[in-house]
């Protein structure tokens, strides 16, 4: 469950989020869609605990993100729209790298990664 109440974030004088309210029940799937600068990435970074809001509250499964970031990181994953500093990795290598952060390595990491890649119909882009 995700609940966002009056979420606001400023970058200097620019308002990136202005009193955003959202409630997503367990099992529902939503996506943030909008033009560049609409606040999609800012909202996701706040939800995942990577960025602090200026005001408002965010709850994931009843935990307030700002005060329970360790619990939140056990429950939520975030994949940005760019690969970041590991541009030279194949998709499967990138997935296995992130699996290793969670202590999943070797054959198990490969199997889970392949299963997830197949789940989103990207098997033809593994390499």
C-alpha positions in Angstrom: 0.0 0.0 0.0 1.2 3.5 -0.9 -0.2 6.6 0.6 1.0 10.1 -0.3 -0.4 13.1 1.6 0.2 16.7 0.5 3.7 15.9 -0.8 5.6 19.1 -1.7 9.2 19.5 -2.9 11.0 22.7 -4.0 14.3 23.1 -5.8 15.1 26.7 -4.9 12.1 28.7 -6.1 10.9 25.9 -8.5 8.1 23.8 -7.2 8.7 20.2 -8.3 5.7 18.7 -6.4 2.8 20.8 -5.1 0.6 19.0 -2.5 0.6 15.6 -4.3 -2.0 13.2 -2.9 -2.2 9.5 -4.0 -3.5 6.3 -2.5 -2.6 2.9 -4.1 -4.0 -0.2 -2.5 -2.1 -3.5 -2.3 -2.2 -5.3 -5.7 -2.9 -2.1 -7.8 -0.4 -1.0 -10.4 0.1 2.6 -11.3 2.6 4.5 -13.4 3.7 8.1 -13.4 3.3 9.6 -16.8 4.0 13.2 -17.8 6.4 15.6 -19.5 9.9 16.3 -18.4 9.9 18.4 -15.3 6.5 17.2 -14.1 7.9 15.7 -10.9 7.8 12.0 -11.7 11.4 11.3 -10.7 11.2 13.6 -7.7 8.2 11.7 -6.4 9.8 8.3 -6.9 13.0 9.4 -5.2 11.0 10.6 -2.2 8.9 7.4 -2.1 12.0 5.3 -2.1 13.7 7.4 0.6 16.4 8.7 -1.7 15.3 12.3 -1.4 13.6 14.2 1.4 10.4 16.2 0.9 9.9 19.7 2.1 6.4 18.9 3.4 3.8 16.2 3.4 3.9 12.5 4.3 4.6 9.3 2.4 3.7 5.8 3.7 4.6 2.4 2.3 2.8 -0.5 3.9 2.0 1.8 6.9 5.6 2.8 7.4 6.4 6.5 7.1 9.2 6.8 4.6 11.0 9.7 6.2 11.5 7.9 9.5 11.6 4.3 8.4 13.9 4.3 5.4 15.5 0.9 6.3 12.1 -0.8 6.4 11.0 0.9 3.2 14.1 -0.3 1.3 13.1 -3.9 2.2 9.7 -3.4 0.6 10.3 -1.3 -2.5 12.5 -1.3 -5.5 13.3 1.6 -7.9 14.8 1.3 -11.4 15.5 4.7 -12.9 15.1 5.4 -16.6 18.8 5.3 -17.1 21.5 2.8 -16.2 23.8 5.3 -14.5 27.5 4.7 -14.1 27.4 1.1 -15.4 26.8 1.9 -19.1 29.1 -0.9 -20.3 27.2 -3.8 -18.6 24.8 -6.0 -20.5 21.2 -6.1 -19.1 21.8 -9.5 -17.5 25.0 -8.3 -15.9 23.2 -5.3 -14.5 20.5 -7.4 -13.0 23.1 -9.8 -11.5 25.0 -6.8 -10.1 21.9 -5.6 -8.2 21.1 -9.1 -7.1 24.5 -9.3 -5.5 23.7 -6.2 -3.5 21.0 -8.3 -1.8 23.3 -11.2 -1.3 22.0 -13.2 -4.3 24.9 -14.5 -6.4 25.9 -17.1 -8.9 23.4 -19.5 -10.4 20.5 -18.2 -8.2 21.1 -14.6 -9.4 21.3 -15.7 -13.0 18.0 -17.7 -12.7 16.1 -14.9 -10.9 17.4 -12.3 -13.4 16.4 -14.3 -16.4 13.0 -14.9 -14.9 12.5 -11.2 -14.3 13.7 -10.3 -17.8 11.3 -12.8 -19.3 8.5 -11.5 -17.1 8.7 -8.1 -18.8 9.1 -9.6 -22.2 12.7 -8.4 -22.7 14.4 -11.7 -23.2 15.6 -10.7 -26.6 17.6 -7.8 -24.9 19.4 -9.9 -22.3 22.8 -9.4 -23.9 
